[in-house]
Amino acid sequence: MKAQKILSVLPLAVIGALYGASAWATPFLGSDLASFTVLGSSTVTNVPTSAIDGSVGVWSSGGANAITGFNSSPGVAVSDPQVTGGTVQAGGSVAQLAQSQLTTALTNLGSLGPGTTLSADLTGLTLGPGVYTVPAGTTNLSGALTLNGGGNANAAWVFEMPSTLITSSNSVVNVINTGSGAGVYWDVGSSATIGTNTAFLGNILALASITMNTTATDLCGRALASTGAVTLEQNSLSGACTTGVMAGSSGLSGGLYYTSGSSAATFLPYASVNGTVPEPATLPLLGLGFVGLGLTSLRWRG
């Protein structure tokens, strides 16, 4: 009878533990950081007209907090017709917290290790989820790059760029066969330059500066600069990602998370694009439910 009790509760307890282990999790991008689609440190400069879905902000420990090309007021969140789903914040506590969370995110992306080392030019590649190191080159993308999630709605790609990220004009990043839990992160060791009319995707987290050349887009991602400027010129960026297979992915900010009591980033478990993807906040309840069912089974069999 004791063996029967143990066997009846064990599968449910294991499932509950598995879900519970990843359940008390926080998203990889902190909530303040994720609210910004564009975040600079020294300045944010824009040549209108750009279209930004999500907040635009700057916070500098030096106190400059300069924004040009958008409506702005020091320390006050203001609206601008070029910005939807957010505000323009030149300094202020939210931008300061976002910069702190950006520093944490950069540190933790680096802690994932080098992964697979690729050639400097990613043109023509189709890559599955994982961590990749991309050496510096004259250009890192001169054509199309395809990121194939392989049916995993929680697919994540992390590109470790020890130096620069540079794309040529009219380059394209495609993300396919994934879903709302996906994440794409470009961890840039110095500065990023996105070429004219490039259709980019994913979150650019640069230690120094980010330049989006004329009409370049990132319709599912962010431009986040830790110590330098973000320069825009008639660009479209969205941290909401409301269309396509990544709709609801909050600007491809999924795929990674932190477990409770740990500062190390972890990859989300596989979830089929054809099934239901549990939201991180619902997983604790799911895990506790499984444990509760196991205990009920144990009590009735006793």
Solvent accessible surface area in square Angstrom, and as a share of the most:
residue,aa,sasa,rsa
1,M,147,0.66
2,K,151,0.64
3,A,67,0.52
4,Q,86,0.38
5,K,52,0.22
6,I,93,0.47
7,L,121,0.60
8,S,26,0.17
9,V,27,0.16
10,L,90,0.45
11,P,75,0.47
12,L,44,0.22
13,A,35,0.27
14,V,71,0.41
15,I,62,0.32
16,G,3,0.03
17,A,63,0.49
18,L,122,0.61
19,Y,75,0.28
20,G,12,0.11
21,A,70,0.54
22,S,11,0.07
23,A,2,0.02
24,W,133,0.47
25,A,17,0.13
26,T,77,0.45
27,P,89,0.56
28,F,4,0.02
29,L,3,0.02
30,G,22,0.21
31,S,93,0.60
32,D,33,0.17
33,L,0,0.00
34,A,28,0.22
35,S,53,0.34
36,F,0,0.00
37,T,1,0.01
38,V,0,0.00
39,L,0,0.00
40,G,0,0.00
41,S,15,0.09
42,S,44,0.29
43,T,43,0.25
44,V,1,0.00
45,T,52,0.30
46,N,7,0.04
47,V,66,0.38
48,P,69,0.44
49,T,100,0.58
50,S,3,0.02
51,A,56,0.43
52,I,2,0.01
53,D,40,0.21
54,G,11,0.10
55,S,7,0.05
56,V,0,0.00
57,G,0,0.00
58,V,0,0.00
59,W,61,0.21
60,S,17,0.11
61,S,104,0.67
62,G,72,0.69
63,G,50,0.48
64,A,72,0.56
65,N,30,0.15
66,A,40,0.31
67,I,16,0.08
68,T,75,0.43
69,G,30,0.29
70,F,15,0.06
71,N,81,0.41
72,S,48,0.31
73,S,40,0.26
74,P,119,0.75
75,G,50,0.48
76,V,81,0.46
77,A,58,0.45
78,V,36,0.21
79,S,87,0.56
80,D,10,0.05
81,P,123,0.77
82,Q,23,0.10
83,V,11,0.07
84,T,83,0.48
85,G,75,0.72
86,G,28,0.27
87,T,43,0.25
88,V,0,0.00
89,Q,24,0.11
90,A,4,0.03
91,G,4,0.03
92,G,30,0.29
93,S,79,0.51
94,V,58,0.33
95,A,0,0.00
96,Q,84,0.37
97,L,93,0.46
98,A,0,0.00
99,Q,14,0.06
100,S,66,0.43
101,Q,48,0.21
102,L,0,0.00
103,T,78,0.45
104,T,67,0.39
105,A,1,0.01
106,L,26,0.13
107,T,93,0.54
108,N,14,0.07
109,L,0,0.00
110,G,45,0.43
111,S,77,0.49
112,L,43,0.21
113,G,25,0.24
114,P,93,0.58
115,G,48,0.46
116,T,76,0.44
117,T,92,0.54
118,L,30,0.15
119,S,71,0.46
120,A,29,0.23
121,D,55,0.29
122,L,1,0.01
123,T,54,0.31
124,G,65,0.62
125,L,62,0.31
126,T,87,0.51
127,L,15,0.08
128,G,32,0.30
129,P,57,0.36
130,G,20,0.19
131,V,19,0.11
132,Y,23,0.09
133,T,20,0.12
134,V,0,0.00
135,P,51,0.32
136,A,56,0.43
137,G,24,0.23
138,T,133,0.77
139,T,31,0.18
140,N,0,0.00
141,L,3,0.01
142,S,53,0.34
143,G,21,0.21
144,A,45,0.35
145,L,0,0.00
146,T,28,0.16
147,L,0,0.00
148,N,42,0.22
149,G,3,0.03
150,G,58,0.56
151,G,18,0.17
152,N,20,0.10
153,A,2,0.01
154,N,11,0.06
155,A,1,0.01
156,A,1,0.01
157,W,0,0.00
158,V,0,0.00
159,F,0,0.00
160,E,19,0.08
161,M,2,0.01
162,P,92,0.58
163,S,41,0.27
164,T,36,0.21
165,L,2,0.01
166,I,53,0.27
167,T,5,0.03
168,S,39,0.25
169,S,58,0.38
170,N,95,0.49
171,S,0,0.00
172,V,49,0.28
173,V,3,0.02
174,N,58,0.30
175,V,10,0.06
176,I,67,0.34
177,N,74,0.38
178,T,7,0.04
179,G,9,0.09
180,S,50,0.32
181,G,11,0.10
182,A,0,0.00
183,G,0,0.00
184,V,0,0.00
185,Y,0,0.00
186,W,2,0.01
187,D,17,0.09
188,V,0,0.00
189,G,29,0.28
190,S,38,0.24
191,S,33,0.22
192,A,1,0.01
193,T,47,0.27
194,I,0,0.00
195,G,4,0.04
196,T,55,0.32
197,N,82,0.42
198,T,0,0.00
199,A,42,0.32
200,F,2,0.01
201,L,27,0.14
202,G,0,0.00
203,N,0,0.00
204,I,0,0.00
205,L,0,0.00
206,A,0,0.00
207,L,87,0.43
208,A,29,0.23
209,S,34,0.22
210,I,0,0.00
211,T,42,0.25
212,M,1,0.00
213,N,51,0.26
214,T,43,0.25
215,T,57,0.33
216,A,0,0.00
217,T,34,0.20
218,D,0,0.00
219,L,100,0.50
220,C,3,0.02
221,G,0,0.00
222,R,1,0.01
223,A,0,0.00
224,L,0,0.00
225,A,0,0.00
226,S,16,0.10
227,T,85,0.50
228,G,13,0.13
229,A,25,0.19
230,V,0,0.00
231,T,50,0.29
232,L,0,0.00
233,E,61,0.27
234,Q,74,0.33
235,N,1,0.01
236,S,35,0.23
237,L,3,0.01
238,S,14,0.09
239,G,11,0.10
240,A,37,0.29
241,C,4,0.02
242,T,99,0.57
243,T,107,0.62
244,G,61,0.59
245,V,81,0.47
246,M,16,0.07
247,A,41,0.31
248,G,61,0.59
249,S,5,0.03
250,S,52,0.34
251,G,0,0.00
252,L,0,0.00
253,S,13,0.09
254,G,16,0.16
255,G,0,0.00
256,L,3,0.02
257,Y,11,0.04
258,Y,28,0.10
259,T,34,0.20
260,S,83,0.53
261,G,92,0.88
262,S,49,0.32
263,S,87,0.56
264,A,56,0.43
265,A,13,0.10
266,T,52,0.30
267,F,77,0.32
268,L,27,0.13
269,P,73,0.46
270,Y,141,0.54
271,A,13,0.10
272,S,43,0.28
273,V,60,0.35
274,N,143,0.73
275,G,42,0.40
276,T,128,0.74
277,V,36,0.21
278,P,45,0.28
279,E,106,0.47
280,P,41,0.26
281,A,86,0.67
282,T,67,0.39
283,L,10,0.05
284,P,18,0.12
285,L,132,0.66
286,L,69,0.34
287,G,3,0.03
288,L,103,0.51
289,G,38,0.36
290,F,48,0.20
291,V,55,0.32
292,G,32,0.30
293,L,105,0.52
294,G,0,0.00
295,L,97,0.48
296,T,49,0.29
297,S,28,0.18
298,L,62,0.31
299,R,163,0.60
300,W,204,0.72
301,R,110,0.40
302,G,77,0.74
